[in-house]
Amino acid sequence: MKTAEKIFVDINRWVLIAIMVTMAVIVFLNVLLRFFTNQSITWSDEVARHLMIWLTFLGAGITLRYGGLVAIDNLQLSASPRAAKIMRILVAAILLAFFVVMIWAGKTYVGRTMRQLTPSTRIPFGYVYMAIPIGFSLLIAHFLLVIRAFVGHGMSVLQEEDEAPPVAG
């Protein structure tokens, strides 16, 4: 992996780790407080839910990059190498088009929800849903970095990279 690409992936991973740790600490502290004091942090569930939204969208790019998203490849595996490559090119084009549409839809959704406030923390919902266009932008970036390998050999080659985390399967 090139240095700039490695830095990009590492930053994305560390942001995901920070979100996960923050979410775990908030939920754990809330459980402790409920158990020992019969009180709870009023905003903990809401913040944990919003962090989960950010975790999902920011983590999708890393998951795609290493072949961890669901891929049904029976048709391309049974096709000739040339036909399989054409199918993967078509799939890549459809994915990129979908990602662009979701960035546009996400930006529209953010704009529409900026005046609505969350119940506990009183922040605009738009900041929560900003995860959609940012996450899909990251999906495009990650996909463009691995698109040559994907088109050439399919999703299975992405799962075999040395730096790839283990994928359940």
C-alpha positions as CSV (number, residue, x, y, z in Angstrom):
1,M,0.0,0.0,0.0
2,K,1.3,3.5,-0.9
3,T,2.2,5.8,2.0
4,A,-0.6,8.3,1.4
5,E,-3.1,5.5,1.0
6,K,-1.8,3.8,4.2
7,I,-2.2,7.1,6.1
8,F,-5.7,7.5,4.8
9,V,-6.7,4.0,5.9
10,D,-5.0,4.3,9.2
11,I,-6.8,7.6,10.0
12,N,-10.1,6.0,9.0
13,R,-9.4,3.0,11.3
14,W,-8.3,5.2,14.3
15,V,-11.5,7.3,13.9
16,L,-13.5,4.1,14.0
17,I,-11.7,2.9,17.1
18,A,-12.2,6.2,18.8
19,I,-15.9,6.2,18.1
20,M,-16.2,2.6,19.3
21,V,-14.3,3.3,22.5
22,T,-16.4,6.4,23.2
23,M,-19.6,4.5,22.6
24,A,-18.5,1.6,24.9
25,V,-17.4,4.0,27.7
26,I,-20.6,5.9,27.6
27,V,-22.8,2.8,27.7
28,F,-20.6,1.1,30.3
29,L,-20.7,4.2,32.6
30,N,-24.5,4.4,32.2
31,V,-24.9,0.7,33.2
32,L,-22.7,1.3,36.2
33,L,-24.6,4.3,37.3
34,R,-27.9,2.5,36.9
35,F,-26.7,-0.5,38.9
36,F,-25.1,1.4,41.8
37,T,-27.1,4.6,42.0
38,N,-30.4,3.7,40.3
39,Q,-29.8,6.9,38.1
40,S,-28.8,7.1,34.5
41,I,-27.1,9.5,32.2
42,T,-30.1,11.0,30.3
43,W,-28.2,11.5,27.1
44,S,-26.2,8.3,27.0
45,D,-28.6,6.2,24.8
46,E,-29.0,9.0,22.3
47,V,-25.3,9.7,22.0
48,A,-24.5,6.0,21.7
49,R,-27.1,5.7,18.9
50,H,-25.7,8.6,17.1
51,L,-22.2,7.3,17.4
52,M,-23.4,4.0,16.0
53,I,-24.8,5.8,13.0
54,W,-21.4,7.5,12.4
55,L,-19.6,4.2,13.0
56,T,-21.7,2.4,10.4
57,F,-21.2,5.0,7.7
58,L,-17.5,5.7,8.3
59,G,-16.8,2.0,8.6
60,A,-18.4,1.0,5.4
61,G,-15.5,2.1,3.3
62,I,-13.0,0.0,5.2
63,T,-15.3,-2.9,5.1
64,L,-15.7,-2.6,1.3
65,R,-12.0,-2.1,0.8
66,Y,-11.2,-5.5,2.4
67,G,-14.1,-7.4,0.8
68,G,-16.2,-7.6,3.9
69,L,-19.5,-6.5,2.4
70,V,-21.9,-9.0,1.2
71,A,-21.1,-10.1,-2.3
72,I,-22.9,-12.7,-4.3
73,D,-20.5,-13.9,-7.0
74,N,-22.0,-17.2,-8.2
75,L,-22.8,-15.7,-11.6
76,Q,-19.4,-14.2,-12.3
77,L,-17.6,-17.3,-11.0
78,S,-19.6,-19.5,-13.5
79,A,-18.9,-17.1,-16.4
80,S,-15.9,-16.9,-18.7
81,P,-13.1,-14.6,-17.4
82,R,-14.0,-12.0,-20.0
83,A,-17.7,-12.0,-19.1
84,A,-16.9,-12.0,-15.4
85,K,-14.7,-8.9,-15.9
86,I,-17.5,-7.1,-17.8
87,M,-19.9,-8.0,-15.0
88,R,-17.4,-6.5,-12.4
89,I,-17.0,-3.4,-14.5
90,L,-20.8,-3.0,-14.6
91,V,-21.1,-3.7,-10.8
92,A,-18.4,-1.1,-10.2
93,A,-20.2,1.5,-12.3
94,I,-23.5,0.8,-10.5
95,L,-21.8,1.0,-7.1
96,L,-20.2,4.4,-7.9
97,A,-23.4,5.8,-9.3
98,F,-25.3,4.6,-6.1
99,F,-22.6,6.2,-3.9
100,V,-22.9,9.5,-5.7
101,V,-26.7,9.4,-5.4
102,M,-26.4,8.7,-1.7
103,I,-24.1,11.6,-1.2
104,W,-26.6,13.9,-2.9
105,A,-29.5,12.4,-0.9
106,G,-27.5,12.6,2.3
107,K,-26.7,16.3,1.8
108,T,-30.4,16.9,1.1
109,Y,-31.4,15.1,4.2
110,V,-28.8,17.0,6.3
111,G,-30.2,20.3,5.0
112,R,-33.7,19.3,5.9
113,T,-32.9,18.1,9.4
114,M,-30.6,21.0,10.5
115,R,-33.5,22.8,12.3
116,Q,-34.7,19.7,14.1
117,L,-33.0,19.1,17.5
118,T,-32.3,15.9,19.2
119,P,-34.3,15.3,22.4
120,S,-31.6,15.0,25.0
121,T,-28.5,16.8,23.7
122,R,-30.4,19.5,21.7
123,I,-28.0,19.3,18.7
124,P,-29.4,19.5,15.2
125,F,-30.1,16.1,13.6
126,G,-28.3,17.3,10.6
127,Y,-25.0,16.8,12.4
128,V,-25.9,13.2,13.1
129,Y,-27.0,12.5,9.5
130,M,-23.9,14.3,8.1
131,A,-22.5,10.8,8.5
132,I,-24.3,9.8,5.3
133,P,-22.6,12.0,2.7
134,I,-19.2,11.8,4.5
135,G,-19.5,8.0,4.8
136,F,-20.4,7.6,1.1
137,S,-17.6,9.9,0.1
138,L,-15.2,7.7,2.0
139,L,-16.8,4.7,0.3
140,I,-16.0,6.2,-3.1
141,A,-12.4,7.0,-2.0
142,H,-11.8,3.5,-0.7
143,F,-13.5,1.9,-3.7
144,L,-11.4,3.9,-6.2
145,L,-8.3,2.8,-4.4
146,V,-9.1,-0.9,-4.9
147,I,-11.2,-0.7,-8.1
148,R,-8.4,-2.1,-10.3
149,A,-8.0,-5.2,-8.1
150,F,-11.8,-5.6,-7.9
151,V,-12.4,-5.4,-11.6
152,G,-9.4,-7.6,-12.4
153,H,-10.0,-10.4,-10.0
154,G,-13.2,-9.8,-8.0
155,M,-13.9,-9.3,-4.3
156,S,-12.0,-12.4,-3.2
157,V,-8.7,-10.8,-4.1
158,L,-9.4,-7.9,-1.6
159,Q,-9.9,-10.5,1.2
160,E,-6.5,-11.9,0.6
161,E,-4.5,-8.7,1.1
162,D,-1.8,-8.9,3.8
163,E,-3.2,-5.9,5.7
164,A,-6.8,-7.1,5.5
165,P,-8.4,-7.9,8.9
166,P,-10.0,-11.3,9.2
167,V,-13.4,-11.6,7.4
168,A,-16.0,-13.9,8.8
169,G,-16.9,-16.5,6.2
